[in-house]
Amino acid sequence: MEWLQKATGGLRSLTELGLALLGFGVVAQILFGATVPFIQVDVIGSIVDITKQLGSEGLVGLVAVWVLAHVMSKKD
């Protein structure tokens, strides 16, 4: 079972890295505008699109957001 804990820890670290990069992308676009030279993706636009999609799903979208928030906030 130790390998499972290592795999889970690795996935958690990758998730935290992804969230940190996402936060960096948002801050960079706020500071430098939509055309950040080293970020090839519209981060804020993507977040808005995902939010619109979840909002159009109604209760299912809210449950999905709750599940994602619970998974992201779960600590050892």
C-alpha positions as CSV (number, residue, x, y, z in Angstrom):
1,M,0.0,0.0,0.0
2,E,3.0,2.3,0.2
3,W,3.1,2.6,-3.6
4,L,-0.5,3.8,-3.5
5,Q,0.4,6.5,-1.0
6,K,3.4,7.6,-3.1
7,A,1.2,7.7,-6.3
8,T,-1.4,9.7,-4.5
9,G,1.2,12.1,-3.1
10,G,2.7,12.5,-6.6
11,L,-0.7,13.3,-8.1
12,R,-1.5,15.7,-5.3
13,S,1.8,17.5,-6.0
14,L,1.0,17.7,-9.7
15,T,-2.4,19.1,-8.9
16,E,-0.9,21.7,-6.6
17,L,1.6,22.7,-9.3
18,G,-1.2,23.0,-11.9
19,L,-3.2,25.2,-9.6
20,A,-0.2,27.4,-8.9
21,L,0.4,27.7,-12.7
22,L,-3.2,28.5,-13.2
23,G,-3.0,31.2,-10.5
24,F,0.1,32.6,-12.1
25,G,-1.6,32.7,-15.5
26,V,-4.5,34.7,-14.1
27,V,-2.3,37.2,-12.4
28,A,-0.1,37.6,-15.4
29,Q,-3.1,38.3,-17.6
30,I,-4.5,40.8,-15.2
31,L,-1.1,42.6,-15.0
32,F,-0.1,42.4,-18.6
33,G,-3.4,42.1,-20.5
34,A,-4.7,39.3,-22.6
35,T,-1.6,39.0,-24.7
36,V,1.1,37.7,-22.4
37,P,4.1,36.7,-24.5
38,F,5.0,33.5,-22.6
39,I,1.5,32.2,-22.1
40,Q,-0.1,31.0,-25.3
41,V,-3.6,30.4,-23.8
42,D,-6.3,32.8,-22.7
43,V,-6.4,31.6,-19.1
44,I,-9.1,34.0,-17.9
45,G,-11.2,33.3,-21.0
46,S,-11.0,29.5,-20.4
47,I,-12.0,29.9,-16.8
48,V,-15.0,32.0,-17.8
49,D,-16.0,29.4,-20.4
50,I,-15.8,26.6,-17.8
51,T,-17.9,28.7,-15.4
52,K,-20.5,29.4,-18.1
53,Q,-20.7,25.7,-18.9
54,L,-21.1,24.7,-15.3
55,G,-23.7,27.4,-14.8
56,S,-25.8,26.2,-17.7
57,E,-25.9,22.8,-16.2
58,G,-27.7,24.1,-13.1
59,L,-27.6,21.8,-10.1
60,V,-25.3,19.3,-11.7
61,G,-22.8,22.0,-12.3
62,L,-23.0,23.1,-8.6
63,V,-22.5,19.5,-7.5
64,A,-19.5,19.2,-9.8
65,V,-17.9,22.3,-8.4
66,W,-18.6,21.1,-4.8
67,V,-16.9,17.8,-5.6
68,L,-13.9,19.5,-7.2
69,A,-13.5,21.9,-4.3
70,H,-13.7,19.1,-1.8
71,V,-11.1,17.1,-3.7
72,M,-8.8,20.1,-3.9
73,S,-9.1,21.1,-0.3
74,K,-8.6,17.5,1.1
75,K,-5.4,17.4,3.0
76,D,-3.6,14.5,4.6
